[in-house]
Each structure stands twice: as structure tokens, then as C-alpha cells.
Amino acid sequence: MPPIVLLWRNLWRRPLRSILTVMSLAVAVFLICGLRSIITTIRAAADNCDPRRLAVMSASGLFVELPLHYQARIDKVPGVEITTKFQWFGGYYRSQKNFFAQFAIDPETMFAMYPECKVEPDAIQRMATDRTACIIGSSLAREFGWKVGDTIPLVGALHPHPEDKAWEFKVAGLYHSDRPNFDNRTLFFRWDYFEETLKQGGVPPAVGVYSIRVAPGADVAQVIADVEDVFKDSEQRIDCTTEAEFQRQFQSMFGNMPLFLTWIGAGVLIAILVASVNTMLMAMREQTPDIGILKALGFTDGSMFVLFLLQSTFLALLGGGLGVFGALATAPFISAGLEMFAPGYAVQPGTVVLGAVVALAIGPIAGILPAMRARSLTCIAAFRGE
């Protein structure tokens, strides 16, 4: 009997067990690839930031607002090319379950500073002529069915409307970004509309974060030092960091997510490895009489070792291949679900290689002990079932 036929028959002697083993391996590799993809996506958000962009926030924390007049002082710092501001709105659409990001911005400077946020010039023109206009992400428009010309009512949870009603924003256009540092589920509206409305209720507007773009050729580290020096004795001290570092600080608010996910992946790997070893030991015990027959027919100890090692490796590669394929096939759906927290989710080639290496490693590791036992058995011991 050819060795490949013998291998195939041994694998499917217990078809249910083999199928369950393959599926458990597929789920394990799928989870490892998925968790790894979240980690790489989180890191890519910082790695893809423009090194010339800086973020200015309060030294007391992100949730402490800065005075509006700080922008004029930042603009005077040598090496600052352009400054724009962001203020978190914190509203919701109809129900608090419909949560997405909204920011009051200066359209002229914001879209100029973030070229990865692609929007049609006509949309920016429409936004300039309508004080209630807004530009929304393509994913947000698809989720709620919004289109250009629609009016979006938002309840201002953090910034209530002075007339005790919903804020209304008219969609002037859509934006799209294919960069992981910029999601497609945000609504941007005009700062002057935000400021004027708050002043009607006697509330002075403030700024959450100022964003700076450093002029070409300027020393970024020196600009950071100069900006912080300007406000060292001011009413509200500030921290000025690169955009990449700001992204990392924001991510750290949720804890050390990459480390947490890595430990989960390691736990999954250990669990499936133990299960695979147990499966192969059970298969070896069932096939003990067969080992005696094969050795009596002339099969060597080495061929028995290779046979059991190949059985384990084949199951691992089959399960690993299904797991990697599942990770690639479900990436678009997972990306849509994680866009708010991990925009740009994708399974990178390195993650595919990792999944393949894990599957390739599990097979020999799980099969080495049964293979060594099969090699050491004598014909008499195998016939006795020892």
C-alpha cells in the first residue's frame, strides 16, 4: 500500500475526530490572525502619521479644554506653517446607541492639513456657503443611508443646544480615507456655527486639540519646544507632541491593548497545542496493533516515526489553511465593525505568514511524542497493545 494511501486511511479512521481537530485548528489560527491584525492595525495608525504634524492638548489631560485664543499665539511660533482646531461634540443621532465621532473644525485649514481625508472640491465649496453644513465619512453615510442634501439632527449630549432642541447639520459631501490613522465614521461641521450657537446660550467655546503642521525644513523638535515654552506660564499649560505620539497616548487610554491581545493569542495557541497532542496520542493508541503488523511486514522504525509525524502535520496544515483563508475572507466585515476603534483593519502578508508558521509548527510539535512511541514499539509489544 502506498504510504500516502496509508496516511489518508489512518487520518479518516475516526472521521468525526479528524474533522473536529481540523476545525479547532482552523478556529485557533483564525483567532491568532485576527488578533494579530488588530495589533498591526493599531500600530499602523501611529506609523502612518505625518511626521510634520503635531498635536497640542492640555497638560492636564485630553478632556481638559484649551482657550480659543491659543491658536493665534501658536501661529506666531517660528516653523509653524498652519494650525487648525478640533472640538469633540459628543452628540448622538436619535438614540445614544447611534454613537459616532463628531468634531467642530475650521474646514479651510483642516482639509488642507489632512490630504488623506479625500473630499471633492464641490463639497468644500458647499460647506463654505452654508453655516450648518457638514462633511461625513463614507462608512457613516452607508451605515445610516445619508446622502448629500440630507439634514442630520444630533442631540448635543455634551453641548446642548441653547434652544433645547437638536442641532441640525446639512450634508455637503462625503470624505473617504484609505489610511489607518483616519477613520471613515466621523462627522465634521463648521466651527463658526458651533461657536455662534454656544454663545447664544452664554457658553464660551473652547478647543479640545490644536493640530499643527510644521513648515518644510523646520526642526520639529525645536518647534515642539518653542510651542510649549510659549505657554509655560499661561492659564493652561500644554503638551505638544508629534501626531504619532498623540495617537499612541490616545490608544493607551484603553490600556496596553497590543499586550493584552498578544496574551490572548498565546493562550489560544497553548490550548490548541495541548488538544492536538492529546488527539495524536489517542490516534497512536488506536493504531498500536497496526504498527505491529506494519513492522512485521518490513516497515522500519523510521518509517513509523515519519508516518505519525505526517499525520499530525497534515491535520495542522489543513486546519491552518482554513484558518488563514477565514481571516482573509472575513477581513472586510471585521473592518466595518472595528472602524471606529481600529480604522483600516486588514490582514497583512506578515500575519498570513505567521498563521502558516503556527500551523506548520503545531503539526510536528503535536506529533513528535506519538511518533517517538510508534518508533520505539516492537512488533510483540504492539500486538499486545502495550
C-alpha positions in Angstrom: 0.0 0.0 0.0 1.5 3.4 -0.9 2.4 5.5 2.1 0.1 8.3 1.1 -2.9 6.0 1.0 -2.0 4.6 4.4 -1.7 8.1 5.8 -5.1 9.0 4.4 -6.8 5.9 5.8 -5.3 6.5 9.2 -6.5 10.1 9.3 -10.1 9.2 8.5 -10.3 6.1 10.6 -12.2 8.4 13.0 -13.6 11.0 10.7 -15.5 12.9 13.3 -12.4 13.3 15.5 -10.3 14.4 12.5 -12.9 16.9 11.4 -13.2 18.4 14.9 -9.4 18.6 15.1 -9.2 20.4 11.8 -11.9 22.8 12.7 -10.4 23.6 16.1 -7.1 24.2 14.5 -8.8 26.5 11.9 -10.6 28.5 14.7 -7.3 28.8 16.6 -5.3 30.1 13.6 -8.2 32.4 12.6 -8.2 33.9 16.1 -4.4 34.3 16.1 -4.5 36.0 12.6 -7.4 38.2 13.7 -5.8 39.3 17.0 -2.5 39.9 15.2 -4.3 42.0 12.6 -5.9 44.2 15.2 -2.4 44.8 16.8 -0.8 45.7 13.4 -3.7 48.0 12.6 -3.4 49.8 15.9 0.3 50.3 15.3 -0.2 51.3 11.7 -2.4 54.2 12.9 0.7 55.7 14.6 3.2 54.6 11.9 1.2 56.3 9.1 1.0 59.7 10.7 2.7 62.7 9.1 6.0 63.4 11.0 5.4 67.1 10.3 2.1 67.2 12.1 1.9 68.0 15.8 -0.9 67.8 18.4 -1.3 70.3 21.2 -3.5 69.5 24.2 -3.8 70.4 27.8 -1.0 69.2 30.1 -3.8 68.1 32.5 -5.3 65.6 30.0 -7.2 65.2 26.8 -10.5 66.0 28.4 -9.4 69.4 29.7 -10.2 72.1 27.1 -7.8 74.9 25.9 -8.7 78.6 25.4 -9.7 79.7 21.9 -7.1 82.5 21.8 -4.2 80.0 22.0 -4.4 79.5 18.2 -3.2 83.0 17.4 -0.2 82.5 19.7 0.7 79.2 18.2 0.6 80.7 14.7 3.3 83.1 15.7 5.8 80.4 16.7 8.6 80.1 14.1 8.4 77.0 12.0 4.6 76.7 12.3 3.1 76.5 8.8 -0.6 76.0 9.6 -2.8 75.5 12.6 -6.3 74.1 12.9 -8.5 73.1 15.8 -10.8 70.3 16.8 -13.5 70.2 19.4 -15.3 66.9 20.3 -19.1 67.4 20.0 -20.3 64.3 21.7 -23.8 64.2 20.3 -25.9 61.3 19.2 -28.4 60.6 16.4 -31.9 59.7 17.6 -30.6 57.2 20.2 -27.5 57.0 22.3 -26.8 53.6 20.7 -26.1 55.5 17.4 -22.7 56.7 18.5 -20.1 58.1 16.2 -17.5 60.8 16.3 -18.3 64.5 15.6 -15.9 67.4 15.6 -16.3 71.2 15.1 -13.5 72.3 12.8 -12.2 75.0 10.5 -12.8 73.5 7.1 -10.3 75.6 5.2 -7.3 74.5 7.4 -8.4 71.1 8.5 -8.8 69.6 5.0 -5.7 71.3 3.8 -3.7 69.7 6.7 -5.1 66.2 6.2 -4.8 65.3 2.5 -5.5 61.7 3.3 -9.1 62.8 4.1 -10.2 62.9 0.4 -13.2 65.1 -0.3 -14.5 66.6 -3.5 -13.8 70.4 -4.0 -17.5 70.9 -4.6 -18.3 69.6 -1.2 -15.9 72.0 0.4 -17.5 74.8 -1.6 -21.0 73.8 -0.4 -19.7 73.7 3.2 -18.3 77.2 2.8 -21.6 78.7 1.7 -23.8 77.0 4.4 -23.0 77.6 8.1 -24.9 74.4 9.1 -23.1 72.2 6.5 -21.2 69.1 7.4 -19.0 66.6 5.7 -19.3 62.9 6.8 -17.3 59.7 6.3 -18.3 57.3 3.5 -18.9 54.5 6.0 -21.1 56.7 8.1 -23.2 57.6 5.1 -23.5 54.0 4.1 -24.5 52.9 7.7 -27.3 55.4 8.1 -28.2 55.8 4.4 -27.3 59.5 4.4 -26.6 61.4 1.1 -25.7 64.9 0.1 -28.5 67.3 0.9 -29.9 65.3 3.9 -30.3 67.0 7.3 -28.9 65.2 10.3 -30.4 66.1 13.7 -28.0 65.4 16.6 -28.8 65.7 20.2 -25.9 67.6 21.9 -25.2 65.5 25.0 -22.0 67.4 25.9 -23.0 70.7 24.2 -26.8 71.1 24.4 -28.5 73.5 22.0 -29.4 76.7 23.8 -33.0 76.5 22.5 -33.3 73.0 23.9 -33.6 71.2 20.6 -31.4 69.1 18.3 -28.6 70.6 16.4 -29.2 70.3 12.6 -26.4 69.6 10.1 -26.9 69.5 6.3 -24.7 67.0 4.5 -22.5 69.0 2.0 -20.4 66.0 0.9 -18.6 62.8 1.8 -15.0 62.1 2.5 -13.0 58.9 2.3 -9.6 57.8 3.7 -7.7 54.7 3.0 -5.1 55.4 5.7 -5.4 53.6 9.1 -4.8 56.9 11.0 -8.1 58.4 9.7 -11.4 56.5 10.0 -14.5 56.9 7.8 -17.1 57.2 10.5 -16.8 60.9 11.6 -18.9 64.0 11.0 -17.1 67.3 10.6 -19.0 70.6 10.9 -18.2 74.3 10.9 -16.5 75.8 13.9 -18.3 79.2 13.5 -21.7 77.5 13.6 -20.6 75.7 16.8 -19.2 78.9 18.4 -22.1 81.2 17.5 -24.7 78.7 18.8 -22.9 78.2 22.1 -22.6 82.0 22.6 -26.4 82.4 22.2 -26.6 80.4 25.4 -23.9 82.3 27.1 -21.4 79.4 26.9 -17.8 80.3 25.7 -16.4 77.8 23.3 -13.2 76.0 23.9 -10.8 73.8 22.0 -10.0 70.1 22.6 -6.9 69.8 20.4 -4.9 72.1 18.2 -3.2 70.4 15.3 0.0 72.0 13.8 1.8 71.3 10.6 5.5 72.2 10.7 6.9 74.1 7.7 9.2 72.2 5.4 12.8 72.2 6.6 11.9 73.4 10.1 13.2 71.4 13.1 10.2 69.5 14.5 11.8 69.1 18.0 12.6 72.8 18.2 9.0 73.7 17.2 7.7 71.4 19.9 9.9 73.1 22.5 9.1 76.6 21.3 5.3 75.9 21.4 5.5 74.5 24.9 7.7 77.4 26.0 5.1 80.0 24.8 2.5 78.6 27.3 4.7 77.6 30.2 3.4 80.5 32.4 -0.1 80.6 30.8 -3.5 79.9 32.4 -3.5 76.4 30.9 -0.2 74.6 30.3 0.0 72.4 27.2 1.7 69.3 25.9 2.9 69.4 22.3 3.8 66.1 20.7 4.1 64.5 17.3 0.9 63.2 15.8 2.2 59.6 16.1 2.9 60.0 19.8 -0.5 61.6 20.3 -2.1 58.5 18.7 -0.1 56.2 21.0 -1.2 58.2 24.0 -4.8 58.1 22.9 -4.6 54.3 22.4 -3.0 53.9 25.9 -6.3 55.2 27.4 -7.7 51.8 26.6 -4.8 50.1 28.3 -1.9 48.1 26.7 -4.2 46.6 24.1 -1.4 45.0 22.0 0.0 43.2 25.0 -3.5 42.1 26.1 -4.3 40.7 22.7 -0.9 39.0 22.5 -1.6 37.1 25.7 -5.0 36.0 24.4 -3.4 34.7 21.3 -0.7 32.9 23.3 -3.4 31.3 25.4 -5.3 30.1 22.3 -2.1 28.7 20.9 -1.2 26.7 24.0 -4.8 25.4 24.3 -4.9 24.1 20.8 -1.4 22.6 21.0 -2.4 20.6 24.1 -5.6 19.4 22.3 -3.6 18.4 19.2 -1.1 16.4 21.3 -4.0 14.6 23.0 -5.6 13.8 19.6 -2.5 12.4 18.2 -1.8 10.3 21.3 -5.3 8.8 21.0 -4.8 8.0 17.4 -1.5 6.3 18.2 -3.1 4.1 20.8 -5.8 3.1 18.4 -3.3 2.3 15.7 -0.9 0.3 18.0 -1.9 -3.1 16.5 -1.4 -1.7 13.0 2.1 -0.6 14.0 2.9 -4.2 14.9 1.5 -5.5 11.6 3.4 -2.9 9.5 6.7 -3.6 11.3 6.2 -7.3 10.8 5.7 -6.6 7.1 9.1 -4.8 6.9 8.3 -1.1 7.8 11.2 0.4 9.7 11.1 2.3 13.0 12.0 5.4 11.0 9.0 5.0 8.6 6.7 4.6 11.5 8.1 7.8 13.0 7.6 9.7 9.7 4.1 8.3 9.2 2.8 9.6 12.6 4.6 12.9 12.1 3.0 13.4 8.7 -0.5 12.6 10.1 -0.2 15.4 12.7 1.4 17.8 10.2 -1.3 17.2 7.6 -4.1 17.9 10.0 -2.4 21.1 11.2 -1.7 22.4 7.7 -5.3 21.7 6.7 -6.7 23.4 9.7 -4.2 26.3 9.5 -5.0 26.8 5.8 -8.7 27.1 6.6 -8.0 29.5 9.4 -5.9 31.8 7.3 -8.5 31.7 4.5 -11.2 32.6 7.0 -9.2 35.5 8.3 -8.7 36.9 4.8 -12.3 36.3 3.8 -13.9 38.0 6.9 -11.4 40.9 6.9 -13.9 43.3 5.1 -16.7 42.5 7.6 -14.4 42.8 10.6 -13.0 46.1 9.2 -16.5 47.6 9.1 -17.2 46.6 12.7 -13.9 47.9 14.1 -13.7 51.1 12.0 -14.3 53.4 14.9 -11.6 51.8 17.1 -9.2 50.3 14.5 -9.7 52.0 11.1 -8.1 50.3 8.2 -8.2 46.8 9.6 -6.6 44.4 7.2 -4.8 41.1 7.3 -1.2 41.9 6.4 1.1 39.5 4.5 3.2 39.1 7.6 0.1 37.9 9.5 -0.6 35.3 6.8 2.9 34.1 7.2 2.5 34.0 10.9 -0.6 31.8 10.6 1.2 29.5 8.2 4.2 29.2 10.5 1.9 28.5 13.5 0.1 25.7 11.7 3.4 24.3 10.4 4.9 24.3 13.9 1.8 22.8 15.7 1.9 19.7 13.5 5.4 18.4 14.3 5.2 19.5 17.9 1.9 17.7 18.5 3.0 14.6 16.6 6.6 14.2 17.9 5.7 12.3 21.1 3.3 9.8 19.4 5.8 9.4 16.6 8.6 8.6 19.0 6.4 6.0 20.8 5.5 4.4 17.5 9.1 4.1 16.5 10.2 2.5 19.8 7.4 -0.2 19.8 8.4 -3.7 19.0 6.1 -6.0 17.0 5.3 -8.1 20.1 4.6 -5.1 22.2 2.4 -3.6 19.5 0.4 -6.9 19.1 -0.2 -7.0 22.8 -1.4 -3.4 22.7 1.2 -2.2 25.1 
